[in-house]
């Protein structure tokens, strides 16, 4: 396997869990799939449409977001919003993120000194 | 309008594999996604046809999309059950194939089929048994995998670890003694055995085995037993099985079993005069040339002789693996 593929695989793995957290935080304000995709890209969270749309469905199935069809616009769109369970999970994941960041900083500093 | 048709066809293809109650919801979601993505491309300056085409290419195979959207696995047997499936299938094949081959050959022999017919039929039977075993095992596992939601139904525990093999030298000594004892018993049976079989009606002595056959077969077998003894001794000195020993044991087993089986199957081993005087009325037909009982006995002789090189093969392979580990 070429080294580019290997490093792409590892970077993807490192990012994987962060997308769900970013979605839960972003969807405190209701939004639909394509707008969320663009907002995340603007935030610097790289996510593929083929990952994001199935993820939204899974989050809904797990009760972490709720959805509602909005028919007022030019075409019907499904708006997602973070549920109470999703809010709790988002807080836990945020804590974990800070812990991981602190831990990795420690490891990085040791490696450099 | 070709564009509408293309999108409609995609929506149809992506939703047809989903259960009816979820179909409309999924269709609307994908339609929204296609429309939003197409609009974005139109604003970037694409023409409508190219934009729609590019969006559908990005979505990919509709069946794969539907599976991703509804969290369905895209494999027949997932990692939770693959190893169990492979282990069970190997075990089943190792047990059922030889049993089926033996049973089929036996039935055909009793029916009096020719050698060529038996081999030809055997190939067909083995292929059929293999296909059936593989198919049904895989089907059952695929169902288990779906029903269990990809979680393993059997937990692995350390108790399942394979036992370490015995110290080889010790095992070789046990094998050697057992085989020497067997050779001695066989030699004694050949020398005095036929004379111990009582005459059927107590009158004048009628030999149990056909004298013309036994005259050469007894010396031939005794000579072979000497070779067996030599073989076991060399093997014991050498300390472990190797594929060379397996080959020699295969030749020895063939040289021993084939003449015995052949005289049995052609009805030249037992003395017809003796058989005729026993209480068993159709003994001559059953044990004569092509007789059912004679065929079964001949097959049993061949099968039990085959055990020996097979056992050697297993031990040789194990010895090679252990050597590779050390």
HADDOCK unambig.tbl for C-alpha pairs under 7 A between the chains (distance, minus, plus):
assign (segid A and resid 34 and name CA) (segid B and resid 33 and name CA) 6.88 0.50 0.50
assign (segid A and resid 34 and name CA) (segid B and resid 36 and name CA) 6.40 0.50 0.50
assign (segid A and resid 50 and name CA) (segid B and resid 59 and name CA) 6.91 0.50 0.50
assign (segid A and resid 54 and name CA) (segid B and resid 68 and name CA) 6.03 0.50 0.50
assign (segid A and resid 54 and name CA) (segid B and resid 69 and name CA) 4.65 0.50 0.50
assign (segid A and resid 57 and name CA) (segid B and resid 69 and name CA) 6.67 0.50 0.50
assign (segid A and resid 77 and name CA) (segid B and resid 32 and name CA) 6.21 0.50 0.50
